[in-house]
């Protein structure tokens, strides 16, 4: 049995960004309908934006860095 495939941080950053955009849209729609439930969507958008930023920064660079010494 093979080991489960590990998802790349780039993919996780993309998924978190999409979720953030969907949460923002849900918040706007909720506030436009006069519901205060949009506050929760704003909190979800904040959480997912932080996740996207974390996974984007965690992604290894394609070019190795050389230290000058």
CHARMM-style PDB file with segment names, atoms N, HN, CA, C and O in Angstrom:
ATOM      1  N   UNK     1       0.851  -1.166   0.000  1.00  0.00      PROA
ATOM      2  CA  UNK     1       0.000   0.000   0.000  1.00  0.00      PROA
ATOM      3  C   UNK     1       0.899   1.231   0.000  1.00  0.00      PROA
ATOM      4  O   UNK     1       1.838   1.310   0.792  1.00  0.00      PROA
ATOM      5  N   UNK     2       0.626   2.176  -0.865  1.00  0.00      PROA
ATOM      6  HN  UNK     2      -0.136   2.111  -1.508  1.00  0.00      PROA
ATOM      7  CA  UNK     2       1.475   3.357  -0.960  1.00  0.00      PROA
ATOM      8  C   UNK     2       1.041   4.410   0.061  1.00  0.00      PROA
ATOM      9  O   UNK     2      -0.097   4.421   0.531  1.00  0.00      PROA
ATOM     10  N   UNK     3       1.984   5.288   0.386  1.00  0.00      PROA
ATOM     11  HN  UNK     3       2.909   5.279   0.005  1.00  0.00      PROA
ATOM     12  CA  UNK     3       1.701   6.366   1.326  1.00  0.00      PROA
ATOM     13  C   UNK     3       0.798   7.397   0.657  1.00  0.00      PROA
ATOM     14  O   UNK     3       0.870   7.584  -0.557  1.00  0.00      PROA
ATOM     15  N   UNK     4      -0.046   8.064   1.430  1.00  0.00      PROA
ATOM     16  HN  UNK     4      -0.104   7.912   2.417  1.00  0.00      PROA
ATOM     17  CA  UNK     4      -0.920   9.073   0.832  1.00  0.00      PROA
ATOM     18  C   UNK     4      -0.097  10.239   0.290  1.00  0.00      PROA
ATOM     19  O   UNK     4       0.911  10.630   0.878  1.00  0.00      PROA
ATOM     20  N   UNK     5      -0.539  10.779  -0.828  1.00  0.00      PROA
ATOM     21  HN  UNK     5      -1.358  10.461  -1.305  1.00  0.00      PROA
ATOM     22  CA  UNK     5       0.175  11.891  -1.451  1.00  0.00      PROA
ATOM     23  C   UNK     5       0.035  13.134  -0.593  1.00  0.00      PROA
ATOM     24  O   UNK     5      -1.037  13.432  -0.068  1.00  0.00      PROA
ATOM     25  N   UNK     6       1.134  13.848  -0.462  1.00  0.00      PROA
ATOM     26  HN  UNK     6       2.005  13.605  -0.888  1.00  0.00      PROA
ATOM     27  CA  UNK     6       1.110  15.090   0.310  1.00  0.00      PROA
ATOM     28  C   UNK     6       0.783  16.239  -0.619  1.00  0.00      PROA
ATOM     29  O   UNK     6       1.360  16.357  -1.700  1.00  0.00      PROA
ATOM     30  N   UNK     7      -0.130  17.074  -0.205  1.00  0.00      PROA
ATOM     31  HN  UNK     7      -0.598  16.978   0.673  1.00  0.00      PROA
ATOM     32  CA  UNK     7      -0.543  18.216  -1.019  1.00  0.00      PROA
ATOM     33  C   UNK     7       0.486  19.326  -0.880  1.00  0.00      PROA
ATOM     34  O   UNK     7       0.938  19.637   0.222  1.00  0.00      PROA
ATOM     35  N   UNK     8       0.848  19.916  -2.006  1.00  0.00      PROA
ATOM     36  HN  UNK     8       0.481  19.663  -2.901  1.00  0.00      PROA
ATOM     37  CA  UNK     8       1.833  20.988  -2.007  1.00  0.00      PROA
ATOM     38  C   UNK     8       1.279  22.232  -1.326  1.00  0.00      PROA
ATOM     39  O   UNK     8       0.080  22.495  -1.417  1.00  0.00      PROA
ATOM     40  N   UNK     9       2.127  23.004  -0.644  1.00  0.00      PROA
ATOM     41  HN  UNK     9       3.101  22.790  -0.571  1.00  0.00      PROA
ATOM     42  CA  UNK     9       1.655  24.241  -0.020  1.00  0.00      PROA
ATOM     43  C   UNK     9       1.049  25.208  -1.034  1.00  0.00      PROA
ATOM     44  O   UNK     9       0.176  26.000  -0.681  1.00  0.00      PROA
ATOM     45  N   UNK    10       1.495  25.157  -2.277  1.00  0.00      PROA
ATOM     46  HN  UNK    10       2.205  24.514  -2.563  1.00  0.00      PROA
ATOM     47  CA  UNK    10       0.923  26.029  -3.297  1.00  0.00      PROA
ATOM     48  C   UNK    10      -0.557  25.737  -3.490  1.00  0.00      PROA
ATOM     49  O   UNK    10      -1.367  26.655  -3.618  1.00  0.00      PROA
ATOM     50  N   UNK    11      -0.906  24.453  -3.510  1.00  0.00      PROA
ATOM     51  HN  UNK    11      -0.248  23.708  -3.406  1.00  0.00      PROA
ATOM     52  CA  UNK    11      -2.304  24.077  -3.653  1.00  0.00      PROA
ATOM     53  C   UNK    11      -3.133  24.508  -2.455  1.00  0.00      PROA
ATOM     54  O   UNK    11      -4.266  24.965  -2.609  1.00  0.00      PROA
ATOM     55  N   UNK    12      -2.568  24.364  -1.261  1.00  0.00      PROA
ATOM     56  HN  UNK    12      -1.648  23.994  -1.136  1.00  0.00      PROA
ATOM     57  CA  UNK    12      -3.280  24.788  -0.063  1.00  0.00      PROA
ATOM     58  C   UNK    12      -3.457  26.301  -0.041  1.00  0.00      PROA
ATOM     59  O   UNK    12      -4.493  26.798   0.400  1.00  0.00      PROA
ATOM     60  N   UNK    13      -2.467  27.027  -0.508  1.00  0.00      PROA
ATOM     61  HN  UNK    13      -1.625  26.623  -0.866  1.00  0.00      PROA
ATOM     62  CA  UNK    13      -2.589  28.487  -0.570  1.00  0.00      PROA
ATOM     63  C   UNK    13      -3.683  28.879  -1.546  1.00  0.00      PROA
ATOM     64  O   UNK    13      -4.436  29.819  -1.291  1.00  0.00      PROA
ATOM     65  N   UNK    14      -3.778  28.176  -2.649  1.00  0.00      PROA
ATOM     66  HN  UNK    14      -3.166  27.413  -2.857  1.00  0.00      PROA
ATOM     67  CA  UNK    14      -4.819  28.470  -3.636  1.00  0.00      PROA
ATOM     68  C   UNK    14      -6.204  28.168  -3.068  1.00  0.00      PROA
ATOM     69  O   UNK    14      -7.127  28.967  -3.229  1.00  0.00      PROA
ATOM     70  N   UNK    15      -6.356  27.029  -2.409  1.00  0.00      PROA
ATOM     71  HN  UNK    15      -5.607  26.380  -2.278  1.00  0.00      PROA
ATOM     72  CA  UNK    15      -7.641  26.673  -1.806  1.00  0.00      PROA
ATOM     73  C   UNK    15      -8.053  27.684  -0.728  1.00  0.00      PROA
ATOM     74  O   UNK    15      -9.217  28.075  -0.647  1.00  0.00      PROA
ATOM     75  N   UNK    16      -7.085  28.101   0.097  1.00  0.00      PROA
ATOM     76  HN  UNK    16      -6.139  27.783   0.030  1.00  0.00      PROA
ATOM     77  CA  UNK    16      -7.386  29.072   1.144  1.00  0.00      PROA
ATOM     78  C   UNK    16      -7.781  30.418   0.552  1.00  0.00      PROA
ATOM     79  O   UNK    16      -8.650  31.102   1.093  1.00  0.00      PROA
ATOM     80  N   UNK    17      -7.147  30.807  -0.560  1.00  0.00      PROA
ATOM     81  HN  UNK    17      -6.441  30.251  -1.000  1.00  0.00      PROA
ATOM     82  CA  UNK    17      -7.501  32.058  -1.225  1.00  0.00      PROA
ATOM     83  C   UNK    17      -8.909  31.991  -1.792  1.00  0.00      PROA
ATOM     84  O   UNK    17      -9.670  32.951  -1.679  1.00  0.00      PROA
ATOM     85  N   UNK    18      -9.259  30.870  -2.397  1.00  0.00      PROA
ATOM     86  HN  UNK    18      -8.641  30.089  -2.489  1.00  0.00      PROA
ATOM     87  CA  UNK    18     -10.609  30.703  -2.941  1.00  0.00      PROA
ATOM     88  C   UNK    18     -11.641  30.748  -1.813  1.00  0.00      PROA
ATOM     89  O   UNK    18     -12.683  31.388  -1.949  1.00  0.00      PROA
ATOM     90  N   UNK    19     -11.352  30.070  -0.706  1.00  0.00      PROA
ATOM     91  HN  UNK    19     -10.505  29.550  -0.596  1.00  0.00      PROA
ATOM     92  CA  UNK    19     -12.269  30.104   0.430  1.00  0.00      PROA
ATOM     93  C   UNK    19     -12.410  31.520   0.996  1.00  0.00      PROA
ATOM     94  O   UNK    19     -13.496  31.921   1.415  1.00  0.00      PROA
ATOM     95  N   UNK    20     -11.324  32.260   1.005  1.00  0.00      PROA
ATOM     96  HN  UNK    20     -10.442  31.934   0.665  1.00  0.00      PROA
ATOM     97  CA  UNK    20     -11.373  33.640   1.485  1.00  0.00      PROA
ATOM     98  C   UNK    20     -12.280  34.481   0.596  1.00  0.00      PROA
ATOM     99  O   UNK    20     -13.102  35.248   1.096  1.00  0.00      PROA
ATOM    100  N   UNK    21     -12.135  34.342  -0.710  1.00  0.00      PROA
ATOM    101  HN  UNK    21     -11.467  33.719  -1.117  1.00  0.00      PROA
ATOM    102  CA  UNK    21     -12.980  35.102  -1.633  1.00  0.00      PROA
ATOM    103  C   UNK    21     -14.451  34.726  -1.483  1.00  0.00      PROA
ATOM    104  O   UNK    21     -15.324  35.594  -1.513  1.00  0.00      PROA
ATOM    105  N   UNK    22     -14.726  33.432  -1.321  1.00  0.00      PROA
ATOM    106  HN  UNK    22     -14.017  32.727  -1.297  1.00  0.00      PROA
ATOM    107  CA  UNK    22     -16.109  32.996  -1.123  1.00  0.00      PROA
ATOM    108  C   UNK    22     -16.683  33.528   0.189  1.00  0.00      PROA
ATOM    109  O   UNK    22     -17.859  33.885   0.253  1.00  0.00      PROA
ATOM    110  N   UNK    23     -15.861  33.582   1.229  1.00  0.00      PROA
ATOM    111  HN  UNK    23     -14.905  33.293   1.177  1.00  0.00      PROA
ATOM    112  CA  UNK    23     -16.329  34.108   2.509  1.00  0.00      PROA
ATOM    113  C   UNK    23     -16.618  35.604   2.415  1.00  0.00      PROA
ATOM    114  O   UNK    23     -17.572  36.092   3.021  1.00  0.00      PROA
ATOM    115  N   UNK    24     -15.800  36.329   1.659  1.00  0.00      PROA
ATOM    116  HN  UNK    24     -15.025  35.933   1.167  1.00  0.00      PROA
ATOM    117  CA  UNK    24     -16.050  37.762   1.473  1.00  0.00      PROA
ATOM    118  C   UNK    24     -17.352  37.975   0.713  1.00  0.00      PROA
ATOM    119  O   UNK    24     -18.146  38.845   1.073  1.00  0.00      PROA
ATOM    120  N   UNK    25     -17.576  37.188  -0.333  1.00  0.00      PROA
ATOM    121  HN  UNK    25     -16.931  36.482  -0.625  1.00  0.00      PROA
ATOM    122  CA  UNK    25     -18.827  37.295  -1.093  1.00  0.00      PROA
ATOM    123  C   UNK    25     -20.017  36.970  -0.193  1.00  0.00      PROA
ATOM    124  O   UNK    25     -21.036  37.659  -0.239  1.00  0.00      PROA
ATOM    125  N   UNK    26     -19.891  35.927   0.622  1.00  0.00      PROA
ATOM    126  HN  UNK    26     -19.063  35.368   0.659  1.00  0.00      PROA
ATOM    127  CA  UNK    26     -20.980  35.562   1.530  1.00  0.00      PROA
ATOM    128  C   UNK    26     -21.250  36.676   2.544  1.00  0.00      PROA
ATOM    129  O   UNK    26     -22.403  36.931   2.895  1.00  0.00      PROA
ATOM    130  N   UNK    27     -20.199  37.332   3.011  1.00  0.00      PROA
ATOM    131  HN  UNK    27     -19.263  37.125   2.726  1.00  0.00      PROA
ATOM    132  CA  UNK    27     -20.377  38.428   3.962  1.00  0.00      PROA
ATOM    133  C   UNK    27     -21.094  39.603   3.302  1.00  0.00      PROA
ATOM    134  O   UNK    27     -21.997  40.194   3.894  1.00  0.00      PROA
ATOM    135  N   UNK    28     -20.695  39.941   2.082  1.00  0.00      PROA
ATOM    136  HN  UNK    28     -19.962  39.461   1.601  1.00  0.00      PROA
ATOM    137  CA  UNK    28     -21.333  41.054   1.377  1.00  0.00      PROA
ATOM    138  C   UNK    28     -22.810  40.754   1.139  1.00  0.00      PROA
ATOM    139  O   UNK    28     -23.663  41.617   1.349  1.00  0.00      PROA
ATOM    140  N   UNK    29     -23.110  39.539   0.701  1.00  0.00      PROA
ATOM    141  HN  UNK    29     -22.417  38.838   0.530  1.00  0.00      PROA
ATOM    142  CA  UNK    29     -24.507  39.160   0.451  1.00  0.00      PROA
ATOM    143  C   UNK    29     -25.302  39.194   1.753  1.00  0.00      PROA
ATOM    144  O   UNK    29     -26.442  39.659   1.779  1.00  0.00      PROA
ATOM    145  N   UNK    30     -24.703  38.705   2.822  1.00  0.00      PROA
ATOM    146  HN  UNK    30     -23.777  38.328   2.800  1.00  0.00      PROA
ATOM    147  CA  UNK    30     -25.391  38.683   4.107  1.00  0.00      PROA
ATOM    148  C   UNK    30     -25.683  40.100   4.603  1.00  0.00      PROA
ATOM    149  O   UNK    30     -26.793  40.384   5.052  1.00  0.00      PROA
ATOM    150  N   UNK    31     -24.697  40.980   4.523  1.00  0.00      PROA
ATOM    151  HN  UNK    31     -23.795  40.749   4.158  1.00  0.00      PROA
ATOM    152  CA  UNK    31     -24.914  42.363   4.957  1.00  0.00      PROA
ATOM    153  C   UNK    31     -25.898  43.078   4.046  1.00  0.00      PROA
ATOM    154  O   UNK    31     -26.684  43.901   4.516  1.00  0.00      PROA
ATOM    155  N   UNK    32     -25.870  42.780   2.748  1.00  0.00      PROA
ATOM    156  HN  UNK    32     -25.231  42.112   2.366  1.00  0.00      PROA
ATOM    157  CA  UNK    32     -26.806  43.407   1.814  1.00  0.00      PROA
ATOM    158  C   UNK    32     -28.242  42.994   2.111  1.00  0.00      PROA
ATOM    159  O   UNK    32     -29.173  43.763   1.870  1.00  0.00      PROA
ATOM    160  N   UNK    33     -28.426  41.791   2.632  1.00  0.00      PROA
ATOM    161  HN  UNK    33     -27.670  41.167   2.828  1.00  0.00      PROA
ATOM    162  CA  UNK    33     -29.761  41.324   3.010  1.00  0.00      PROA
ATOM    163  C   UNK    33     -30.160  41.778   4.407  1.00  0.00      PROA
ATOM    164  O   UNK    33     -31.242  41.436   4.883  1.00  0.00      PROA
ATOM    165  N   UNK    34     -29.293  42.549   5.069  1.00  0.00      PROA
ATOM    166  HN  UNK    34     -28.414  42.827   4.682  1.00  0.00      PROA
ATOM    167  CA  UNK    34     -29.624  43.069   6.390  1.00  0.00      PROA
ATOM    168  C   UNK    34     -29.405  42.088   7.519  1.00  0.00      PROA
ATOM    169  O   UNK    34     -29.938  42.283   8.612  1.00  0.00      PROA
ATOM    170  N   UNK    35     -28.643  41.047   7.289  1.00  0.00      PROA
ATOM    171  HN  UNK    35     -28.211  40.889   6.401  1.00  0.00      PROA
ATOM    172  CA  UNK    35     -28.377  40.044   8.329  1.00  0.00      PROA
ATOM    173  C   UNK    35     -27.032  40.334   8.991  1.00  0.00      PROA
ATOM    174  O   UNK    35     -26.057  40.672   8.319  1.00  0.00      PROA
ATOM    175  N   UNK    36     -26.993  40.199  10.299  1.00  0.00      PROA
ATOM    176  HN  UNK    36     -27.785  39.924  10.844  1.00  0.00      PROA
ATOM    177  CA  UNK    36     -25.748  40.382  11.034  1.00  0.00      PROA
ATOM    178  C   UNK    36     -24.891  39.117  11.041  1.00  0.00      PROA
ATOM    179  O   UNK    36     -23.808  39.096  11.624  1.00  0.00      PROA
ATOM    180  N   UNK    37     -25.378  38.079  10.397  1.00  0.00      PROA
ATOM    181  HN  UNK    37     -26.258  38.096   9.923  1.00  0.00      PROA
ATOM    182  CA  UNK    37     -24.621  36.832  10.296  1.00  0.00      PROA
ATOM    183  C   UNK    37     -23.341  37.029   9.484  1.00  0.00      PROA
ATOM    184  O   UNK    37     -22.424  36.210   9.549  1.00  0.00      PROA
ATOM    185  N   UNK    38     -23.286  38.113   8.723  1.00  0.00      PROA
ATOM    186  HN  UNK    38     -24.031  38.778   8.670  1.00  0.00      PROA
ATOM    187  CA  UNK    38     -22.105  38.419   7.925  1.00  0.00      PROA
ATOM    188  C   UNK    38     -20.856  38.632   8.755  1.00  0.00      PROA
ATOM    189  O   UNK    38     -19.741  38.496   8.250  1.00  0.00      PROA
ATOM    190  N   UNK    39     -21.034  38.969  10.034  1.00  0.00      PROA
ATOM    191  HN  UNK    39     -21.939  39.080  10.444  1.00  0.00      PROA
ATOM    192  CA  UNK    39     -19.883  39.143  10.915  1.00  0.00      PROA
ATOM    193  C   UNK    39     -19.090  37.842  11.000  1.00  0.00      PROA
ATOM    194  O   UNK    39     -17.859  37.864  10.998  1.00  0.00      PROA
ATOM    195  N   UNK    40     -19.776  36.726  11.072  1.00  0.00      PROA
ATOM    196  HN  UNK    40     -20.776  36.708  11.073  1.00  0.00      PROA
ATOM    197  CA  UNK    40     -19.085  35.432  11.113  1.00  0.00      PROA
ATOM    198  C   UNK    40     -18.331  35.167   9.818  1.00  0.00      PROA
ATOM    199  O   UNK    40     -17.234  34.608   9.836  1.00  0.00      PROA
ATOM    200  N   UNK    41     -18.918  35.568   8.693  1.00  0.00      PROA
ATOM    201  HN  UNK    41     -19.809  36.022   8.678  1.00  0.00      PROA
ATOM    202  CA  UNK    41     -18.241  35.386   7.408  1.00  0.00      PROA
ATOM    203  C   UNK    41     -16.984  36.252   7.322  1.00  0.00      PROA
ATOM    204  O   UNK    41     -15.990  35.847   6.720  1.00  0.00      PROA
ATOM    205  N   UNK    42     -17.027  37.432   7.917  1.00  0.00      PROA
ATOM    206  HN  UNK    42     -17.834  37.762   8.406  1.00  0.00      PROA
ATOM    207  CA  UNK    42     -15.837  38.284   7.944  1.00  0.00      PROA
ATOM    208  C   UNK    42     -14.734  37.612   8.763  1.00  0.00      PROA
ATOM    209  O   UNK    42     -13.564  37.656   8.384  1.00  0.00      PROA
ATOM    210  N   UNK    43     -15.104  36.994   9.877  1.00  0.00      PROA
ATOM    211  HN  UNK    43     -16.055  36.958  10.185  1.00  0.00      PROA
ATOM    212  CA  UNK    43     -14.113  36.274  10.681  1.00  0.00      PROA
ATOM    213  C   UNK    43     -13.523  35.089   9.914  1.00  0.00      PROA
ATOM    214  O   UNK    43     -12.321  34.836   9.984  1.00  0.00      PROA
ATOM    215  N   UNK    44     -14.368  34.369   9.187  1.00  0.00      PROA
ATOM    216  HN  UNK    44     -15.345  34.574   9.130  1.00  0.00      PROA
ATOM    217  CA  UNK    44     -13.882  33.253   8.373  1.00  0.00      PROA
ATOM    218  C   UNK    44     -12.949  33.771   7.275  1.00  0.00      PROA
ATOM    219  O   UNK    44     -11.933  33.143   6.977  1.00  0.00      PROA
ATOM    220  N   UNK    45     -13.289  34.907   6.677  1.00  0.00      PROA
ATOM    221  HN  UNK    45     -14.114  35.417   6.919  1.00  0.00      PROA
ATOM    222  CA  UNK    45     -12.435  35.490   5.640  1.00  0.00      PROA
ATOM    223  C   UNK    45     -11.071  35.864   6.219  1.00  0.00      PROA
ATOM    224  O   UNK    45     -10.043  35.664   5.571  1.00  0.00      PROA
ATOM    225  N   UNK    46     -11.061  36.402   7.424  1.00  0.00      PROA
ATOM    226  HN  UNK    46     -11.896  36.565   7.951  1.00  0.00      PROA
ATOM    227  CA  UNK    46      -9.793  36.743   8.062  1.00  0.00      PROA
ATOM    228  C   UNK    46      -8.945  35.517   8.344  1.00  0.00      PROA
ATOM    229  O   UNK    46      -7.733  35.533   8.130  1.00  0.00      PROA
ATOM    230  N   UNK    47      -9.572  34.464   8.818  1.00  0.00      PROA
ATOM    231  HN  UNK    47     -10.557  34.451   8.991  1.00  0.00      PROA
ATOM    232  CA  UNK    47      -8.849  33.225   9.098  1.00  0.00      PROA
ATOM    233  C   UNK    47      -8.265  32.626   7.821  1.00  0.00      PROA
ATOM    234  O   UNK    47      -7.098  32.237   7.787  1.00  0.00      PROA
ATOM    235  N   UNK    48      -9.078  32.553   6.777  1.00  0.00      PROA
ATOM    236  HN  UNK    48     -10.027  32.869   6.804  1.00  0.00      PROA
ATOM    237  CA  UNK    48      -8.593  31.935   5.545  1.00  0.00      PROA
ATOM    238  C   UNK    48      -7.547  32.803   4.839  1.00  0.00      PROA
ATOM    239  O   UNK    48      -6.671  32.274   4.154  1.00  0.00      PROA
ATOM    240  N   UNK    49      -7.627  34.126   4.997  1.00  0.00      PROA
ATOM    241  HN  UNK    49      -8.338  34.556   5.553  1.00  0.00      PROA
ATOM    242  CA  UNK    49      -6.586  34.967   4.398  1.00  0.00      PROA
ATOM    243  C   UNK    49      -5.257  34.750   5.107  1.00  0.00      PROA
ATOM    244  O   UNK    49      -4.205  34.752   4.467  1.00  0.00      PROA
ATOM    245  N   UNK    50      -5.294  34.564   6.419  1.00  0.00      PROA
ATOM    246  HN  UNK    50      -6.148  34.562   6.939  1.00  0.00      PROA
ATOM    247  CA  UNK    50      -4.066  34.256   7.150  1.00  0.00      PROA
ATOM    248  C   UNK    50      -3.512  32.895   6.741  1.00  0.00      PROA
ATOM    249  O   UNK    50      -2.299  32.724   6.628  1.00  0.00      PROA
ATOM    250  N   UNK    51      -4.398  31.929   6.521  1.00  0.00      PROA
ATOM    251  HN  UNK    51      -5.384  32.068   6.613  1.00  0.00      PROA
ATOM    252  CA  UNK    51      -3.944  30.617   6.065  1.00  0.00      PROA
ATOM    253  C   UNK    51      -3.296  30.708   4.689  1.00  0.00      PROA
ATOM    254  O   UNK    51      -2.262  30.088   4.440  1.00  0.00      PROA
ATOM    255  N   UNK    52      -3.908  31.482   3.801  1.00  0.00      PROA
ATOM    256  HN  UNK    52      -4.748  31.986   4.004  1.00  0.00      PROA
ATOM    257  CA  UNK    52      -3.356  31.636   2.454  1.00  0.00      PROA
ATOM    258  C   UNK    52      -1.984  32.290   2.511  1.00  0.00      PROA
ATOM    259  O   UNK    52      -1.058  31.867   1.819  1.00  0.00      PROA
ATOM    260  N   UNK    53      -1.857  33.314   3.332  1.00  0.00      PROA
ATOM    261  HN  UNK    53      -2.609  33.658   3.894  1.00  0.00      PROA
ATOM    262  CA  UNK    53      -0.566  33.991   3.466  1.00  0.00      PROA
ATOM    263  C   UNK    53       0.480  33.035   4.032  1.00  0.00      PROA
ATOM    264  O   UNK    53       1.615  33.016   3.556  1.00  0.00      PROA
ATOM    265  N   UNK    54       0.120  32.249   5.034  1.00  0.00      PROA
ATOM    266  HN  UNK    54      -0.802  32.265   5.421  1.00  0.00      PROA
ATOM    267  CA  UNK    54       1.058  31.310   5.638  1.00  0.00      PROA
ATOM    268  C   UNK    54       1.542  30.277   4.623  1.00  0.00      PROA
ATOM    269  O   UNK    54       2.743  30.031   4.505  1.00  0.00      PROA
ATOM    270  N   UNK    55       0.612  29.678   3.895  1.00  0.00      PROA
ATOM    271  HN  UNK    55      -0.363  29.878   3.991  1.00  0.00      PROA
ATOM    272  CA  UNK    55       1.010  28.658   2.941  1.00  0.00      PROA
ATOM    273  C   UNK    55       1.749  29.245   1.742  1.00  0.00      PROA
ATOM    274  O   UNK    55       2.596  28.577   1.150  1.00  0.00      PROA
ATOM    275  N   UNK    56       1.440  30.474   1.384  1.00  0.00      PROA
ATOM    276  HN  UNK    56       0.751  31.017   1.865  1.00  0.00      PROA
ATOM    277  CA  UNK    56       2.175  31.119   0.303  1.00  0.00      PROA
ATOM    278  C   UNK    56       3.618  31.378   0.724  1.00  0.00      PROA
ATOM    279  O   UNK    56       4.540  31.160  -0.063  1.00  0.00      PROA
ATOM    280  N   UNK    57       3.824  31.841   1.953  1.00  0.00      PROA
ATOM    281  HN  UNK    57       3.076  32.018   2.592  1.00  0.00      PROA
ATOM    282  CA  UNK    57       5.171  32.118   2.442  1.00  0.00      PROA
ATOM    283  C   UNK    57       5.939  30.839   2.744  1.00  0.00      PROA
ATOM    284  O   UNK    57       7.169  30.833   2.703  1.00  0.00      PROA
ATOM    285  N   UNK    58       5.235  29.763   3.044  1.00  0.00      PROA
ATOM    286  HN  UNK    58       4.235  29.767   3.077  1.00  0.00      PROA
ATOM    287  CA  UNK    58       5.870  28.489   3.386  1.00  0.00      PROA
ATOM    288  C   UNK    58       6.403  27.771   2.160  1.00  0.00      PROA
ATOM    289  O   UNK    58       7.281  26.916   2.272  1.00  0.00      PROA
ATOM    290  N   UNK    59       5.876  28.116   0.985  1.00  0.00      PROA
ATOM    291  HN  UNK    59       5.163  28.811   0.895  1.00  0.00      PROA
ATOM    292  CA  UNK    59       6.260  27.446  -0.250  1.00  0.00      PROA
ATOM    293  C   UNK    59       7.760  27.614  -0.479  1.00  0.00      PROA
ATOM    294  O   UNK    59       8.269  28.732  -0.398  1.00  0.00      PROA
ATOM    295  N   UNK    60       8.467  26.543  -0.757  1.00  0.00      PROA
ATOM    296  HN  UNK    60       8.054  25.634  -0.822  1.00  0.00      PROA
ATOM    297  CA  UNK    60       9.909  26.661  -0.987  1.00  0.00      PROA
ATOM    298  C   UNK    60      10.174  27.384  -2.306  1.00  0.00      PROA
ATOM    299  O   UNK    60       9.441  27.226  -3.282  1.00  0.00      PROA
ATOM    300  N   UNK    61      11.228  28.169  -2.306  1.00  0.00      PROA
ATOM    301  HN  UNK    61      11.824  28.297  -1.512  1.00  0.00      PROA
ATOM    302  CA  UNK    61      11.580  28.900  -3.532  1.00  0.00      PROA
ATOM    303  C   UNK    61      12.157  27.934  -4.544  1.00  0.00      PROA
ATOM    304  O   UNK    61      12.751  26.920  -4.179  1.00  0.00      PROA
ATOM    305  N   UNK    62      11.983  28.251  -5.823  1.00  0.00      PROA
ATOM    306  HN  UNK    62      11.501  29.076  -6.120  1.00  0.00      PROA
ATOM    307  CA  UNK    62      12.449  27.349  -6.867  1.00  0.00      PROA
ATOM    308  C   UNK    62      13.949  27.431  -7.051  1.00  0.00      PROA
ATOM    309  O   UNK    62      14.578  26.442  -7.426  1.00  0.00      PROA
ATOM    310  N   UNK    63      14.538  28.595  -6.794  1.00  0.00      PROA
ATOM    311  HN  UNK    63      14.027  29.398  -6.489  1.00  0.00      PROA
ATOM    312  CA  UNK    63      15.981  28.753  -6.947  1.00  0.00      PROA
ATOM    313  C   UNK    63      16.655  28.688  -5.577  1.00  0.00      PROA
ATOM    314  O   UNK    63      16.242  29.379  -4.645  1.00  0.00      PROA
ATOM    315  N   UNK    64      17.692  27.857  -5.456  1.00  0.00      PROA
ATOM    316  HN  UNK    64      18.027  27.295  -6.213  1.00  0.00      PROA
ATOM    317  CA  UNK    64      18.394  27.798  -4.169  1.00  0.00      PROA
ATOM    318  C   UNK    64      19.158  29.097  -3.923  1.00  0.00      PROA
ATOM    319  O   UNK    64      19.724  29.681  -4.847  1.00  0.00      PROA
ATOM    320  N   UNK    65      19.166  29.535  -2.679  1.00  0.00      PROA
ATOM    321  HN  UNK    65      18.707  29.060  -1.929  1.00  0.00      PROA
ATOM    322  CA  UNK    65      19.888  30.747  -2.345  1.00  0.00      PROA
ATOM    323  C   UNK    65      21.288  30.407  -1.905  1.00  0.00      PROA
ATOM    324  O   UNK    65      21.510  29.415  -1.211  1.00  0.00      PROA
ATOM    325  N   UNK    66      22.232  31.230  -2.308  1.00  0.00      PROA
ATOM    326  HN  UNK    66      22.053  32.036  -2.872  1.00  0.00      PROA
ATOM    327  CA  UNK    66      23.622  31.038  -1.921  1.00  0.00      PROA
ATOM    328  C   UNK    66      24.006  32.139  -0.957  1.00  0.00      PROA
ATOM    329  O   UNK    66      23.745  33.315  -1.210  1.00  0.00      PROA
ATOM    330  N   UNK    67      24.616  31.767   0.132  1.00  0.00      PROA
ATOM    331  HN  UNK    67      24.829  30.812   0.338  1.00  0.00      PROA
ATOM    332  CA  UNK    67      25.039  32.758   1.091  1.00  0.00      PROA
ATOM    333  C   UNK    67      26.419  33.283   0.696  1.00  0.00      PROA
ATOM    334  O   UNK    67      27.331  32.511   0.403  1.00  0.00      PROA
ATOM    335  N   UNK    68      26.550  34.592   0.694  1.00  0.00      PROA
ATOM    336  HN  UNK    68      25.809  35.219   0.932  1.00  0.00      PROA
ATOM    337  CA  UNK    68      27.837  35.191   0.369  1.00  0.00      PROA
ATOM    338  C   UNK    68      28.731  35.075   1.594  1.00  0.00      PROA
ATOM    339  O   UNK    68      28.330  35.437   2.700  1.00  0.00      PROA
ATOM    340  N   UNK    69      29.912  34.584   1.399  1.00  0.00      PROA
ATOM    341  HN  UNK    69      30.238  34.290   0.501  1.00  0.00      PROA
ATOM    342  CA  UNK    69      30.723  34.390   2.582  1.00  0.00      PROA
ATOM    343  C   UNK    69      32.139  34.408   2.383  1.00  0.00      PROA
ATOM    344  OT1 UNK    69      32.899  34.251   3.338  1.00  0.00      PROA
TER     345      UNK     69
END
